[in-house]
């Protein structure tokens, strides 16, 4: 009898772990997408200020390699400022 209870408990634990693994936690994908322009891989900052565009471009230059996937730009509208001084990227 004790062996049956232990097996049931073990199967319950394994089933719970399997269900939690299958759902992926849920909250991490929402928080990752919350700071992106809808339908793109770009952060919201690129539509809000030219500094956001420059900072994002600089981060991509340092993080990009020949094996990374291309970014989805979609219909993002990058911020522009005709009065700002040119910036080195």
C-alpha positions in Angstrom: 0.0 0.0 0.0 2.8 2.4 0.9 4.5 1.7 -2.5 1.2 2.6 -4.4 0.9 5.9 -2.6 4.5 6.8 -3.4 4.1 5.9 -7.0 0.9 8.0 -7.2 2.7 10.9 -5.7 5.6 10.5 -8.0 3.4 10.4 -11.1 1.5 13.4 -9.9 4.7 15.4 -9.5 6.0 14.3 -12.9 2.6 15.2 -14.5 2.7 18.6 -12.9 6.2 19.2 -14.1 5.3 18.1 -17.6 2.3 20.5 -17.7 4.3 23.4 -16.4 7.1 22.8 -18.9 4.6 22.5 -21.8 2.9 25.9 -21.0 6.3 27.6 -20.9 5.5 29.8 -17.9 3.4 32.2 -19.9 4.5 35.5 -18.3 7.9 35.7 -19.9 6.6 36.0 -23.5 4.2 38.8 -22.5 6.9 40.9 -20.8 9.3 40.4 -23.8 6.7 41.6 -26.3 5.4 44.4 -24.1 8.4 46.7 -24.9 8.3 46.1 -28.7 6.5 47.9 -31.5 3.5 45.8 -32.5 4.4 43.3 -35.3 8.1 44.0 -35.2 11.3 43.1 -33.3 12.0 46.8 -32.6 11.8 48.4 -29.1 9.2 51.2 -28.6 12.1 53.7 -28.1 12.8 53.7 -31.9 9.4 55.4 -32.5 9.6 57.8 -29.6 13.0 59.5 -30.1 16.0 59.7 -32.4 18.2 58.8 -29.4 16.2 55.6 -29.2 16.9 54.9 -32.9 20.7 55.6 -32.5 21.0 53.5 -29.3 19.2 50.6 -30.9 21.3 50.8 -34.0 24.5 50.8 -31.9 23.3 47.8 -29.9 22.6 45.9 -33.0 26.0 46.6 -34.5 27.7 45.1 -31.5 25.3 42.2 -31.1 24.9 41.1 -34.7 26.8 38.3 -36.3 26.5 36.3 -39.5 24.4 33.6 -37.7 21.8 35.8 -36.1 18.3 35.9 -37.5 17.2 39.1 -39.3 15.0 41.5 -37.4 11.3 42.0 -38.4 10.9 45.8 -39.0 7.4 45.7 -40.4 5.5 49.0 -40.4 7.6 50.7 -37.6 7.9 54.4 -38.0 11.4 55.5 -36.9 11.6 58.8 -35.1 13.3 61.6 -37.0 14.5 65.1 -35.9 15.6 67.4 -38.7 17.1 69.9 -36.2 19.3 67.4 -34.3 23.1 67.2 -34.8 24.4 64.2 -36.8 25.4 61.2 -34.6 28.0 58.5 -35.1 26.5 55.1 -35.3 
